[in-house]
């Protein structure tokens, strides 16, 4: 390894640390949030603390990607983590839930740009055939941050104070920033003019879509007037954005992309929806059905990461030789099998639950990093951020939509099957016993409803994934053509 | 022109004043002459405690302390207790249109300080084991008798118990039905101890039938300070259908449907383990599976410090599901009743049980001796009831009249003082937790300034 390569590798580790903090920031207040901020005055807005971060994070991914194309990686590397750290410090100083929500919005801006930076930097700084390892590092960092964010936040809140989580995240982000900044090679952007209306529209579009996914089950039903209003707003923003990018000299989202890239984006969206969107419910299922322990539940997801590791490590290196198609086909088959296996086995025992997760991870391991690697082979360095940012934003929206759909479905099962407890005072001799039994019964019901809902969802998702294998089968070899063309160019 | 302006100004002022007085007039219209205030207040002092002890044991507190030296000759024993408490009950009734609102407020505080000093031969620090079948007192007494070395035991303790209960009941006068009851209950227990002597008694239970047996007693003479607290704030709203409590006839039947919704369930404690466990022990064994799972986490959170936790919100945030409302049904026989003081009640007898509820419609007389014996023996043992009966009688609480104090500003003020005292104590506890801990405040401000400085430096150097 040359000093330059070593330096670049350290920079990647630095960015991966920043990504870990950004991913953990998403999840680290998710579980037990009512308790987490219990030393702040009571507020109805307590449920906004987690969505606030997600909304701006998703909104800023495509914007961050485009800004990297214009200004280069290094400037965004300075700005994004600093925004995150400043917002984290402001979160620590919050004296009300509302203040915390506002600062979490700002924190999400930094996190979104870090997310775009992490995956774009790999594409901009490495040749296609050498991106695999780095993408694996980034995907692993994102997975660890997301899956263990809740346990980390829970531990810090439990041991010290909820504010401590923000300090730890800031320290990780700062260490990552310093490592990356000292070692990241110079990376000049195109310096073209910023399409400000386009930037605002794309942020609004993804932000609104993310807001919708966060509010749809919590604040209103899927079939309701506010829900339709949101969908209408998303359509209007989409139309306005397409009008803007067509007239812009420097469009914020890629236009005129090939059918191959469109299929990749569609597959990324659908796999995120069917696969990654379910993970949160696996987590909740484990919590309510097996062991009410956040640490155990987090540890259980090691099986998912272990399952994903092998295919992902091999896939991200071999995808440049084989093309994306075989990986997608194997991935779809594995995900379909794992979803069916989960349906029949996940609730029968912890071992089978772990096995389902392992298979599930293996399927996803063949898909996520490989799509990213494949898409980046099609793109020029100068447009890397734009394409990567959009793909990652679509991926995040896919996850959130998956969460929302599963949540709505399970919510419907809970509502339609719940039989309210009626206690007849005339025949009740021990009221306290009745009430506590009822409380326990309700928790059991919540676990059963979650189980029933998730298990049926798994079958539906399995069918969709099986259908996606047709799209995967029909996908061409454009990525391989691009690699061989670039190799020919190098030889010439 | 000048005159004209003044005239216009005068008219404008008159109109503004007239408009401004409209709300006052309408308020007066709304105010009903039937709006009443009922209440009573009672303080308990050390003198009352002395009277209770005299009644129960035949000796005053000082005499009891003095008798200790008879049991332990040669020991220097000094026990100085201090006690203050006050209780207030107030009921405000208002009528607005056809809605009759009854707001009951109960506030109480008990502050107990205890300072003790014992000097004499006490067991040396260490763990001691009882002989076969030796009871705890027998064992302890033997250890003290056998001890050869002189030790000093100094103790300073404080126990505060604060209660704040508000019940708002609404009655529809058109139908005579009780439509809703909103209960807000706050309880705070604060304990502080400083001692240079500690006794750790380990007990075990061989079987359910047998009493606990002492396994060992450990004496230590290290200086210790401990602080504990429990704070709970429970809000329960009950929407009621079909509970007619005002009727023309003397007796009638009602079949109410009550929907109970817990809207606040805040707990802050570091003593709650035993409490939760004792609640769970009452639960049917078949729910063991869930019982073992859910409380573990909740308990872990509750017992972890001084922060407040909303139990129901936490369950919701962990499972994504809120705890549903509970519905109650009952078959009640309602009877009109007027007591010796002339207060009107609706007595509700729950059919098939011995439960009787007295629902006073205005002022009322609390016959505590009757109320105590209405509590089932499974909740309050008969022996405890007898002691309480004596205590209440000595305190003059056999019958507490919550009389009309609408025009008695002195009594209203006394009640208000108790409520304010309790509110301030609890407010202090609630507000205390809202502060940013000093170390986080420092880190936050330093981090913020550091981040800005770092940004400027990095930008100038690298970009």
Interface residues (C-beta under 8 A of the other chain):
Chain A: X30 X31 X32 X33 X34 X35 X38 X39 X40 X41 X46 X74 X75 X78 X82 X85 X86 X88 X89 X90 X92 X93 X95 X158 X161 X163 X164 X167 X170 X174 X181 X284 X287 X288 X291 X292 X293 X294 X407 X410 X414 X418 X420 X421 X422 X423 X424 X425 X426 X427 X429 X430 X432 X433 X435 X436 X437 X438 X439 X440 X441 X442 X443 X444 X446 X447 X449 X450
Chain B: X279 X280 X282 X283 X284 X287 X290 X291 X293 X294 X296 X297 X300 X301 X304 X307 X308 X309 X310 X313 X314 X315 X316 X317 X318 X319 X320 X321 X323 X324 X325 X326 X327 X328 X329 X330 X331 X350 X351 X352 X353 X355 X378 X433 X434 X436 X437 X440 X441 X443 X444 X445 X447 X448 X451 X452 X454 X455 X458 X459 X462 X463
